Amino acid sequence: SQLSAGKAGSAKKTEDEEEEIDIDLTAPETEKAALAIQGKFRRFQKRKKDPSS
């Protein structure tokens, strides 16, 4: 596969690798997952800014 061609240690993605991720963005479960991830991320960002909460 193209992805494992010497790039395993690199966190930086190229355009090609980005294209290879095949997710059905219209699927309802995808939307649920995205909302769950976004919610977690927002709470995480808030906690980072305001450690007292």
C-alpha positions as CSV (number, residue, x, y, z in Angstrom):
1,S,0.0,0.0,0.0
2,Q,1.1,3.6,-0.6
3,L,0.7,4.7,2.9
4,S,3.4,2.4,4.3
5,A,6.0,3.5,1.8
6,G,8.5,4.9,4.3
7,K,6.0,7.3,5.9
8,A,5.1,5.4,9.0
9,G,7.0,7.7,11.3
10,S,5.7,10.9,9.7
11,A,2.6,12.5,11.2
12,K,2.4,15.0,8.4
13,K,-0.1,14.0,5.7
14,T,0.3,14.6,2.0
15,E,-2.6,15.3,-0.3
16,D,-2.5,11.8,-1.7
17,E,-2.9,10.2,1.7
18,E,-5.8,12.5,2.5
19,E,-7.7,11.3,-0.6
20,E,-7.3,7.6,0.4
21,I,-9.5,7.9,3.4
22,D,-12.9,6.7,2.2
23,I,-15.7,7.7,4.5
24,D,-19.3,7.9,3.6
25,L,-20.1,11.4,4.9
26,T,-23.8,11.0,4.1
27,A,-24.2,8.0,6.4
28,P,-26.2,8.8,9.6
29,E,-23.7,6.9,11.8
30,T,-20.9,9.0,10.3
31,E,-22.7,12.1,11.4
32,K,-23.3,10.7,14.9
33,A,-19.7,9.8,15.2
34,A,-18.6,13.2,14.0
35,L,-20.9,15.0,16.5
36,A,-19.6,12.8,19.3
37,I,-16.0,13.6,18.4
38,Q,-16.6,17.3,18.0
39,G,-18.4,17.4,21.4
40,K,-15.5,15.7,23.1
41,F,-13.0,17.9,21.3
42,R,-14.9,21.1,22.4
43,R,-15.0,20.0,26.0
44,F,-11.3,19.2,25.8
45,Q,-10.4,22.6,24.4
46,K,-12.5,24.3,27.1
47,R,-10.7,22.4,29.8
48,K,-7.3,23.3,28.3
49,K,-8.2,27.0,28.4
50,D,-9.9,26.9,31.8
51,P,-8.2,24.3,34.1
52,S,-10.4,25.3,37.1
53,S,-13.6,23.8,35.6
